[in-house]
Amino acid sequence: MTMSSHLQELRKKHQSLSDQVEQAQRSPATDDLQIRELKKQKLHLKEEIERLSHV
């Protein structure tokens, strides 16, 4: 897997998590802990994307 395709895959996962966070925030049945976990995963991906983009 090339660096470019790896970054593209990470961006897709980041967008997917972003969509999940938005959907969870709109749903009253979703608890804050679940939303917080999704946001942590999203942040981790963002940091990884940033780190790899500056290599």
N, C-alpha and C positions, 0 to 999 in steps of 0.2 A: 504494500500500500504506500503510495507516495504521500509526501507531506501535504500536498494540496488536497488530495482526496480525503486524507485524515481530517484536515481542518474543515472541509466541507461536511463531513459526517458529524463532526462535533457541533457545527452550526445548526445542522438539522435537528440534532438532539436538543440543543438549546432552545430552538424555536418550538419544538414539541413540548418541552417543559413549560415554556412561556404560555403556550395555549392551555396546558393543563392547569396552571396557576390561575389564569383568567377564569376558566370554567369552574374551578373549585371555589373561587371567591364569589362567584355568582350563585352558587348552590348553598342554601342554608344548612344542608345536611353535612357539609364538609367541616370538620373541626380545624381549629387553628394549628394544631400540631401537624396535621397532614400538609397544610399549606406551607407551614414553616419548613418542613422537610423538602418539599418540592423546590422552594426558593433556595435552600442550601445547595441542592443538587445543581440548580441553574447557575448559581454563583460559582460553584466549583468548575463547571464547564466553561463559563465565561473566563475565569482565571486561566484555565488550561489553553483556551483559544488565544488569549492575549500572550501567554508565555510562548506558545509555538509560533505565533505570528511575528515575533521579534527575534527569532533565531537566525 
